[in-house]
Each structure stands twice: as structure tokens, then as C-alpha cells.
Amino acid sequence: MALEFCDVSFRYNRKTTVLDGFDLRIDNPATVLLGPNGAGKSTLMGLAASQLKPLHGTVAWGDRNPADRRDLKAYRKAVAWLPQQITPVPGLTVREQVAYAGWLKGMNRTDAWSASAATLARVGLSKLADRRSHQVSGGQLRRMGIAGALTHRSEIILMDEPTAGLDLTQRKVFRSLLEQLADDVHFVVSTHQTEDLADLYQNVVVLDHGTVRFHGTTAEFHATTDNDQGPRERAEAAYARLVGEEI
């Protein structure tokens, strides 16, 4: 199964073209989308999440195209979108909000409620199931968002800067969760951070000014630089060489 952008063009106004004739195929289960601010990462993720519509071209997950009304419901059930800020639903507990996410995707209430217990356990939030969702931390909110996506059995999860604003402990917990997810669900993470590339991701896409500067395996990404230090230093050097700036 692949997430595919074919000849996609998008602009926010007549003067700001973000993507023009853009092509990209992501078929690896663990992919990181790297790029500086203004590279087009958020636009690409918004298009993939069917939150934005291309002016031209197609976006598809497998054989499902969100531009086709007959496919839209199935596409949105299969493709989960986790923005950088997860918004708590007023009055709902953590478990209720996770079950609510399943219900919004077409599950009946009984099945969504039943599945929510297992997915909260999967992301390590069982002990917070009865806490109001507005009372948990930013890192816990993002794990709650993943639990919601797992509840309705998403096939691919799109995450926009999921570790931004998290402290070191929260980032470690989140990275551990991503390692587990790679076994049974695709995910694409948009970020400007190159930490832990070798441990978390099998595939790297570097985007700059709406253009793919690199697309390949993590090993191939590291090989674009002569830096012979550790994985983190090699990743930083490779990124800087591709986009022409330091992180």
C-alpha cells in the first residue's frame, strides 16, 4: 500500500504557489518527512489528510482517492491525521474521547467503547482513562490521538511535529511508541528534527521549497555526507547539505 501524490499543484493564493507538478510515492511503513519552515511539509500533510484539496493532480492511499466522493469516507477512515495540537473535547474523559474518535469514523458506540480500552493500553494511558482529557499533558494528548487512530483501525497515521514542545522524558516515551507502531501500521512523521532517524524510520523524504531534495532509505540518507561521526551528527550533516542550512 502506498501514499501517492501525482502531478499535484497547490497554492494558498494567486501569489503563493507551494506545490507545482509535485510527484511522490511513499510505500514504506515508517517514513519521516524532513524540511525547514516553509518547505511545504504542512501543506503536503494537509493534502494527504484530505483537509486541503489540490488545484490539480491526485492524492491517493492505495486505490482510494479522497477527491472521489465514493472513496472519501473509506479514505478518511484509513488515513488518520494527528495535527501538532490535539484539542481536548470539553467534558470528555480520555477514554471517552478515544471512543469518540472511533465513532466519528463510523464505528458503533459499543464497538468504539470496547476498542478504546485496548488502544489506551497500547499507548500506555490505561491509568488515565477516566481523567478529563483537558487535564493531561501535551505528550499524553498526542498518545491519546494515536489511540483514537488505532481504535478505528487506521492503516496510516500522519503526524505533524509530534514531539514539538515535549520534554526529554516525553520524547523518549513517544519514540518508544513509534517503534511499536511500525510493526502493524504505516506512519509518516513531519518534522525538522533529525534525532533518532536510524532507530525510528526506514525511509526519509527531504522537502525544500515544494521540491523533493531526497527520497530514500535512512542508510542512503546518511551516505549523502562524508561525516564519519555518530548517526545523529551524520543526519544533521546530510540534512544541512541537502537544504543548505544548519538545523
C-alpha positions as CSV (number, residue, x, y, z in Angstrom):
1,M,0.0,0.0,0.0
2,A,1.3,3.4,-0.9
3,L,0.5,7.1,-0.3
4,E,0.9,8.7,-3.6
5,F,0.9,12.3,-4.9
6,C,0.7,12.5,-8.7
7,D,1.2,15.8,-10.5
8,V,-0.1,17.8,-7.5
9,S,-0.3,21.5,-7.6
10,F,-1.5,23.7,-4.7
11,R,-1.4,27.4,-3.8
12,Y,-3.0,29.4,-0.9
13,N,-3.5,32.4,-3.1
14,R,-2.5,33.7,-6.6
15,K,0.9,34.7,-5.4
16,T,1.8,31.8,-3.1
17,T,2.3,28.5,-5.0
18,V,3.5,25.8,-2.6
19,L,3.5,22.8,-4.9
20,D,3.6,22.6,-8.7
21,G,3.5,19.3,-10.6
22,F,4.6,17.5,-7.4
23,D,5.1,13.7,-7.5
24,L,5.9,11.5,-4.6
25,R,5.2,7.9,-3.7
26,I,5.6,6.7,0.0
27,D,5.3,3.0,0.4
28,N,7.5,2.4,3.4
29,P,5.7,1.8,6.7
30,A,7.9,4.2,8.7
31,T,8.7,7.5,6.9
32,V,10.0,10.8,8.1
33,L,9.3,14.0,6.1
34,L,12.1,16.5,6.8
35,G,12.3,20.1,5.8
36,P,12.8,23.6,7.1
37,N,9.9,26.0,7.8
38,G,8.2,26.9,4.6
39,A,9.3,23.8,2.8
40,G,5.7,22.6,2.2
41,K,5.5,19.9,4.8
42,S,2.3,21.0,6.5
43,T,0.7,21.6,3.1
44,L,1.7,18.1,2.0
45,M,0.3,16.6,5.2
46,G,-2.9,18.6,4.9
47,L,-3.4,17.3,1.3
48,A,-2.7,13.7,2.5
49,A,-5.2,14.1,5.3
50,S,-7.8,15.4,2.8
51,Q,-8.0,18.6,4.8
52,L,-6.8,20.5,1.7
53,K,-7.7,20.0,-1.9
54,P,-5.2,20.1,-4.7
55,L,-5.8,22.5,-7.6
56,H,-4.5,19.9,-9.9
57,G,-3.4,16.2,-9.7
58,T,-4.4,13.4,-7.3
59,V,-3.6,12.2,-3.9
60,A,-4.4,8.6,-3.1
61,W,-3.9,5.9,-0.4
62,G,-3.8,2.6,-2.4
63,D,-6.8,2.8,-4.7
64,R,-8.7,5.3,-2.6
65,N,-8.9,8.9,-3.9
66,P,-10.4,11.5,-1.5
67,A,-11.5,13.6,-4.5
68,D,-13.9,10.8,-5.4
69,R,-17.0,11.1,-3.1
70,R,-17.4,7.4,-3.2
71,D,-14.0,6.9,-1.7
72,L,-13.9,9.8,0.8
73,K,-15.4,8.0,3.8
74,A,-13.2,5.0,3.4
75,Y,-10.1,7.2,2.7
76,R,-10.7,9.2,5.9
77,K,-11.2,6.0,8.0
78,A,-7.9,4.6,6.6
79,V,-5.8,7.8,6.9
80,A,-5.6,9.3,10.3
81,W,-4.4,12.8,10.9
82,L,-2.7,14.0,14.1
83,P,-2.0,17.7,14.0
84,Q,0.6,19.2,16.2
85,Q,-2.0,20.4,18.7
86,I,-4.5,17.8,19.8
87,T,-7.6,19.5,21.1
88,P,-9.4,18.1,24.2
89,V,-13.1,17.7,23.8
90,P,-14.8,19.6,26.7
91,G,-16.3,17.3,29.3
92,L,-14.9,14.1,27.9
93,T,-12.6,11.7,29.7
94,V,-9.5,10.3,27.9
95,R,-11.3,7.1,27.2
96,E,-14.5,8.8,26.0
97,Q,-12.5,11.0,23.6
98,V,-10.7,8.0,22.2
99,A,-14.0,6.1,21.7
100,Y,-15.5,9.3,20.2
101,A,-12.8,9.3,17.6
102,G,-13.8,5.8,16.6
103,W,-17.5,6.8,16.5
104,L,-16.7,9.7,14.2
105,K,-15.1,7.3,11.8
106,G,-18.2,5.1,11.6
107,M,-17.9,2.7,14.4
108,N,-20.9,2.0,16.5
109,R,-20.7,3.2,20.1
110,T,-20.4,-0.3,21.7
111,D,-17.5,-1.3,19.4
112,A,-15.7,2.0,19.8
113,W,-16.0,1.9,23.6
114,S,-14.8,-1.7,23.7
115,A,-11.8,-1.0,21.4
116,S,-10.8,2.2,23.3
117,A,-9.7,0.1,26.4
118,A,-7.2,-1.9,24.3
119,T,-5.8,1.0,22.4
120,L,-5.3,3.1,25.6
121,A,-3.4,0.1,26.9
122,R,-1.4,0.0,23.7
123,V,-0.2,3.6,24.1
124,G,0.3,3.4,27.9
125,L,-2.6,5.5,29.0
126,S,-4.9,3.0,30.8
127,K,-4.3,4.6,34.2
128,L,-5.6,7.9,32.8
129,A,-8.7,6.5,31.1
130,D,-11.1,8.2,33.5
131,R,-9.3,11.6,33.7
132,R,-10.7,14.5,31.8
133,S,-8.8,14.9,28.6
134,H,-8.1,18.6,29.2
135,Q,-6.2,17.6,32.4
136,V,-3.4,15.5,30.7
137,S,-0.1,16.7,29.4
138,G,0.8,17.6,25.8
139,G,2.7,14.3,25.3
140,Q,-0.3,12.3,26.7
141,L,-2.7,14.2,24.4
142,R,-0.6,13.1,21.4
143,R,-0.6,9.5,22.6
144,M,-4.4,9.8,23.1
145,G,-4.6,10.9,19.5
146,I,-2.8,7.8,18.4
147,A,-5.1,5.7,20.5
148,G,-8.0,7.2,18.7
149,A,-6.5,6.4,15.3
150,L,-5.8,2.8,16.4
151,T,-9.4,2.4,17.7
152,H,-10.9,2.8,14.2
153,R,-8.0,0.7,12.7
154,S,-6.4,3.4,10.6
155,E,-4.0,2.0,8.1
156,I,-1.7,5.0,8.0
157,I,-1.2,7.8,10.6
158,L,0.1,11.2,9.6
159,M,1.8,13.2,12.4
160,D,2.8,16.8,12.2
161,E,5.7,17.7,14.5
162,P,4.6,15.1,17.2
163,T,7.5,15.7,19.6
164,A,7.5,19.6,19.4
165,G,7.3,21.1,22.8
166,L,7.8,17.8,24.7
167,D,10.4,17.4,27.3
168,L,13.1,14.7,27.1
169,T,11.2,12.1,29.0
170,Q,8.0,12.6,27.0
171,R,10.0,12.4,23.7
172,K,11.5,9.1,24.8
173,V,8.1,7.7,25.6
174,F,6.7,8.9,22.2
175,R,9.7,7.4,20.3
176,S,9.2,4.1,22.0
177,L,5.6,4.1,20.9
178,L,6.5,4.8,17.3
179,E,8.9,1.9,17.4
180,Q,6.0,-0.4,18.4
181,L,3.6,1.1,15.8
182,A,5.9,0.3,13.0
183,D,5.0,-3.4,13.3
184,D,1.4,-3.1,12.2
185,V,0.6,0.4,10.9
186,H,2.1,2.8,8.4
187,F,3.1,6.3,9.7
188,V,4.5,9.5,8.2
189,V,6.1,12.0,10.6
190,S,6.6,15.6,9.5
191,T,9.4,17.3,11.4
192,H,12.6,19.4,11.2
193,Q,14.4,17.2,13.8
194,T,16.9,14.6,12.7
195,E,17.2,12.9,16.0
196,D,16.9,9.1,16.1
197,L,16.4,8.7,12.3
198,A,18.3,5.4,12.3
199,D,16.2,4.0,15.1
200,L,12.7,5.1,14.1
201,Y,12.5,5.5,10.4
202,Q,13.2,3.2,7.4
203,N,12.5,5.9,4.8
204,V,13.5,9.6,4.6
205,V,12.0,12.4,2.4
206,V,13.6,15.8,2.4
207,L,11.4,18.6,1.2
208,D,12.5,22.2,0.5
209,H,10.5,24.9,-1.3
210,G,8.0,22.4,-2.5
211,T,10.7,20.2,-4.1
212,V,11.9,16.7,-3.0
213,R,15.6,17.1,-2.4
214,F,16.0,13.5,-1.3
215,H,13.9,10.3,-1.1
216,G,15.4,7.0,0.0
217,T,16.3,4.8,2.9
218,T,17.8,6.0,6.1
219,A,21.2,4.4,5.2
220,E,21.2,6.2,1.8
221,F,20.3,9.5,3.5
222,H,23.3,9.1,5.9
223,A,25.5,8.3,2.9
224,T,24.9,11.7,1.3
225,T,27.5,13.2,3.6
226,D,31.2,12.4,4.3
227,N,30.7,13.0,8.1
228,D,32.0,9.9,9.9
229,Q,30.7,10.7,13.4
230,G,27.7,9.2,15.1
231,P,24.2,8.7,13.5
232,R,22.9,12.0,14.8
233,E,25.8,14.0,13.5
234,R,25.7,12.3,10.1
235,A,21.9,13.0,9.9
236,E,22.4,16.7,10.7
237,A,25.2,17.0,8.2
238,A,23.2,15.2,5.5
239,Y,20.2,17.5,6.1
240,A,22.3,20.6,6.1
241,R,23.9,19.6,2.8
242,L,20.6,18.9,1.2
243,V,18.8,22.1,2.2
244,G,21.7,24.4,2.6
245,E,21.2,25.3,6.2
246,E,22.0,24.1,9.7
247,I,19.4,22.7,12.0
